[in-house]
Amino acid sequence: MLYPLPVVMVSVADKNGKYNIITIAWAGTVCTNPPMVSISVRPERYSFDILRDSGEFVVNLTSKELVYAADYCGVKSGRDVDKFKELGLTPLPASVVKAPVIGESPVNLECKVTQLIPLGSHTMFLAEVVAVHAEQKYMDEKGKFHLEQAEPVVYSHGAYLLCGRQLGTFGCSVRRRTERKK
Ligand SMILES: Cc1cc2nc3c(=O)[nH]c(=O)nc-3n(C[C@H](O)[C@H](O)[C@H](O)COP(=O)(O)O)c2cc1C
């Protein structure tokens, strides 16, 4: 019942250099230093063995433009289809890992697995983020990244939702009234 969840497209490469994408909602930020994320994957997924054997993946964030692709990658298996080809997505070389970056995604996190934790239905892959790519067109002149301009999508109770209106910013509850007015 926790909401919302991220919905990310995780790209992988097997030992023969074949690429695949699996959609993941059981994903999260787990540590700042070192920067770490987790994804939880069912062992029966085609991507599971690739993740385990390669120890690498890329987390590609989903924008409004990519909702169809994210859903497709979450209902079709790489056992049966080449998802990059079917969706016309662009696999670009990553800078550190062998898994490809999805060119159409606004943010890509290259990850190296540090630990596998079997939990039950899912196995959690804990991973260190070893490189980050952010699409230049969402960067302002001060170097601030505006992810909201990419129209990021979240997942809640089976639905894909656009992120809504901003209600505040970090620390707004304790900021002095005079500062708040600025
Ligand atoms: C929105 C959404 C979220 C999903 N989240 C997960 C997840 O967190 N873990 C998981 O193992 N499968 C998840 N799935 C299911 C896999 O993405 C799906 O079984 C996919 O076809 C597996 O691809 P593969 O067989 O090519 O690895 C999700 C599917 C969708 C549509």
The ligand as an ORCA input file, in Angstrom:
! r2SCAN-3c Opt
* xyz 0 1
  C       4.696     -1.344    -13.781
  C       5.400     -2.662    -13.628
  C       6.256     -2.862    -12.552
  C       6.937     -4.075    -12.381
  N       7.772     -4.242    -11.322
  C       8.458     -5.399    -11.179
  C       9.374     -5.559    -10.096
  O       9.592     -4.651     -9.291
  N      10.029     -6.753     -9.989
  C       9.830     -7.786    -10.879
  O      10.444     -8.854    -10.744
  N       8.960     -7.649    -11.923
  C       8.282     -6.484    -12.099
  N       7.427     -6.322    -13.150
  C       7.221     -7.430    -14.090
  C       8.354     -7.554    -15.131
  O       8.717     -6.293    -15.641
  C       7.839     -8.464    -16.278
  O       7.610     -9.754    -15.772
  C       8.756     -8.483    -17.482
  O       8.063     -9.039    -18.554
  C      10.031     -9.275    -17.231
  O      10.838     -9.158    -18.365
  P      11.952    -10.245    -18.761
  O      11.260    -11.594    -18.771
  O      12.396     -9.819    -20.129
  O      13.000    -10.155    -17.718
  C       6.744     -5.116    -13.327
  C       5.881     -4.922    -14.424
  C       5.234     -3.696    -14.576
  C       4.324     -3.487    -15.762
*
